[in-house]
């Protein structure tokens, strides 16, 4: 089995996506919505680790 890693450009894109999602959650005023957004980010990160 060959392990295919990310290129620097792909990794940078992933970090940009993650940073954008975190900034969006940080700007959320309602605590419940902020928690939902952060949970979604955490779930997506977990799924990425499991792939």
Secondary structure, 3 states (H helix, E strand, C coil): CCCCCCCHHHHHHHHHHHHHHHHHHHHCCCHHHHHHHHHHHHHHHHHHHHC
